[in-house]
Amino acid sequence: MEVDRGVTGAVSARAMKTIRLDVSGMSCGHCAQTVKSALVAVEGVHEADVSLPQGRATVRADDALDERALVEAVEHAGYSAAPSRAAPG
C-alpha cells in the first residue's frame, strides 16, 4: 500500500499493483520515451519504466486499473503491447 496525503493533507492508503507489458515496435530511445509518456498519461498510473533492450514496460498503478487501458494507450501511441507472461526481473 502507498500512503497519499492528497491536497488536504489527509492520509489515505491506496492499493497498488505492478503491471508488466511486453512492448514491440520500439527501435530507439525516443520510442521508449513515447511509450512511457503514453503510459503515465493513463489515469491511475503513478510510475512507468520502459526498457528498450528488453522490450518491456513496468507500471506502478492503482489496484483498480485494468491493464487493457495500458495496452490501448501503447497501441494508440503506435506500438504493440501485451501483458507480459515472463517472470519479473
C-alpha positions in Angstrom: 0.0 0.0 0.0 1.1 3.5 -0.7 0.2 6.5 1.5 -1.3 9.5 -0.2 -1.6 12.8 1.6 -3.6 14.4 -1.1 -4.4 18.1 -1.4 -5.9 18.4 2.0 -3.1 16.6 3.8 -5.4 13.8 4.8 -3.8 10.4 4.8 -5.4 7.6 2.7 -4.0 4.2 1.8 -4.2 3.1 -1.9 -3.8 -0.4 -3.0 -1.1 -0.5 -5.7 0.0 -3.1 -8.2 2.8 -3.7 -10.7 1.9 -4.4 -14.3 4.4 -5.6 -16.8 3.8 -5.3 -20.6 5.8 -6.7 -23.5 6.1 -3.9 -26.0 7.2 -4.3 -29.6 7.9 -1.8 -32.3 10.4 0.3 -30.3 13.7 0.9 -32.1 15.2 3.9 -30.2 15.2 5.9 -27.0 12.6 8.3 -28.4 10.3 5.3 -29.0 10.7 4.2 -25.3 10.0 7.7 -24.1 6.9 7.9 -26.3 5.6 4.7 -24.7 6.5 5.9 -21.2 4.6 9.2 -21.9 1.6 7.3 -23.1 1.6 5.1 -20.0 1.9 7.8 -17.4 -1.0 9.7 -19.1 -3.4 6.9 -18.2 -5.4 7.8 -15.1 -4.3 5.7 -12.1 -0.7 5.2 -13.3 1.8 6.5 -10.8 5.1 5.4 -12.4 6.2 3.8 -15.6 9.6 2.5 -16.6 10.3 1.3 -20.2 13.2 -0.8 -21.2 14.1 -0.6 -24.9 16.6 -3.6 -24.8 14.1 -5.9 -23.0 11.0 -4.6 -24.9 9.2 -4.3 -21.6 7.3 -1.7 -19.6 6.8 -1.9 -15.9 4.0 0.2 -14.5 3.0 1.0 -10.8 -0.7 1.8 -10.7 -3.8 1.8 -8.7 -5.0 -1.7 -8.0 -8.3 -1.0 -9.8 -6.6 -0.1 -13.1 -7.4 -2.5 -15.9 -4.3 -3.5 -17.8 -6.2 -3.2 -21.0 -6.2 0.6 -20.6 -2.3 0.4 -20.7 -2.3 -1.8 -23.8 -4.7 0.6 -25.5 -2.5 3.6 -24.6 0.6 1.9 -26.0 -1.2 0.9 -29.2 -2.6 4.4 -29.6 1.0 5.7 -29.5 1.8 3.4 -32.4 3.4 0.4 -30.8 2.2 -3.1 -29.9 1.7 -4.3 -26.3 0.5 -7.3 -24.4 0.6 -8.3 -20.7 3.9 -9.9 -20.0 4.0 -13.6 -19.1 7.7 -13.5 -18.3 8.9 -13.7 -14.7 9.7 -10.4 -13.1 13.3 -9.4 -13.2 
